[in-house]
Amino acid sequence: MDGHPTDDDGREAAQEVHSSPEVGDLAGMGINGKRSGCFTSSRDSSHDPVSMEETVGTGCRRVSQGDPVQAQPRGQRTSERESEAQGHGDIALSGADALEKKDELGLTGRRPGQSYSGEQRQRILDTVQRLKSRGVSKTCVLQGLRIPRSTFYVWRSEKDRKTRPTAYNALLEHETQSIVSMKEHGAHLSHRHIGGLLRHQDVWVSSSTCYRVLKSRGLIWEWSLRESPWKTAHYEPYEPNRIWGEDWTGIVIGGLRHYVLTILDLFSRYIVAWGIFKTITQREVKNLVALGVMSQGLEEHAPKPILRTDPGSPNMAADVRIFLREIGVVFSPGRVSRPTDNARQERFYRTLKQEEVYCHDGYLSLETARSSIGQWIQYYNEVRPHQALFGYPPAFVHRLGNKTQLLEEYRRNVEKAKQKRKQWRILNNQKPTTFFTGNV
């Protein structure tokens, strides 16, 4: 009792135990630590490693050695907690062990606002539950891991809430089966392709819905593609036959190199004209441009498109420039070593090679190549959905000639599909059922 001040009645005066929460914990604990009930010593601990021994093993109460113990009943509570901490000394972690645990859970070096993965959430929930079963407070464990209590309880409520009511716009069973069936019969189709192809069956579902359905069944794989250097194109046409892109790419026919020469409408991505040649000269370029003009029915005095090409020698030939000037086509060559100047044409060749050319070791004859590539181009123009065209095929957009009407038609059909689902449930007296969260 020596050295402690006493009052007139001889009772020991209780001294205040000061709290000093670590930097970053004030928002979760409050200024006085009343929310979590955890107290620390008055020394600066902002540079100390997070110690589970000081927060978890001792019931989140840390008292400096020089501080006296408070009088009853608060002193009694302090003694009880100290004795309790001794009883849990076997589960207390050192500072290094706590840092290692945070590293295992992926909690070190986190950026502000960075989300937690599903695996991380589950491991944190398991860790907190395991320590709680051994008598450690959840609040103290979460403080040691630097995870807000509100975040933890949201995770736990999501884990416990396995089902939720189905909205009236939820997919019908046959729509879900159509998505899965098309993926099973066409493994090369992406979720965007499936969303567009199902429209031919009068099934109107978005590409994101297709993605969720396929992902819930493990039918999605990751694609890693290099990002385009340019986000926006230099030319953006407002109607068909305003800007054409022309280019060629190599293929192998009978062991010899040949070339596929195409003209692409940049508005609708429609293949206006194409051909296969043994070599590319100014003659092939002029013939293909003339074929494109005739196939689109562009009359003599009608406005002609701008022709976007690379600066290759067949395109830059004087005869080509004279010919284009005579028929009224504006020549627009790209820059040297800048394939992005004709990016949409280059992107078309990637699709052509991945879906057609690379599927063959080589074409046996010129007739075989023309037949196979011609069938694929017909499929590309008339059937294959295009992501940049809201899932519609290029031929449909080329004939419509107005992307505003295209988007309105898409929204109208989606709304029609929603009403059809709602009416079906009303007619069949189907009450909202339940399904697993994140299914569709």
Buried (B, 14 or more C-beta within 10 A) or exposed (E): EEEEEEEEEEEBEBEEBEBBBBEEBEEBBEEEBEEBEBBBBBEEBEEEEBBBBBBBBBBBBBBEEEEBBBBEEEBEEBEEBBEEBEEBEEBBBBBEBBBEBBEEBBBEEEEEEEEBEEEBBEBBBEBBEEBEEEEBBBBBBBBBBBBEBEBBEEBBEEEEEEEEEBEBEBBBEEBBEBBBEBBEEEEEBBBBBBBBBBBEEEBBBBBEBBBBBBEBBEBBEEEEEEEEEEEEBEBEBEEBBBBBBBBBBEBBBEEEEBBBBBBBBBBBBBBBBBBBBEEBEBBBBBBBBBBBBEEBEBEEEEEBBBBBBBEBEBBBBEEBBEBBEEEBBEBBBBEEEEBBBBBBBBBBBEBBBEBBBEEBEEBEEBEBBBEBBEEBBEEBBEBBBBEEBBBBBBBBBBEBBEBEEBEEBBEEEEEEBBEEBEEEBEEEEEEEEEBEEEBB
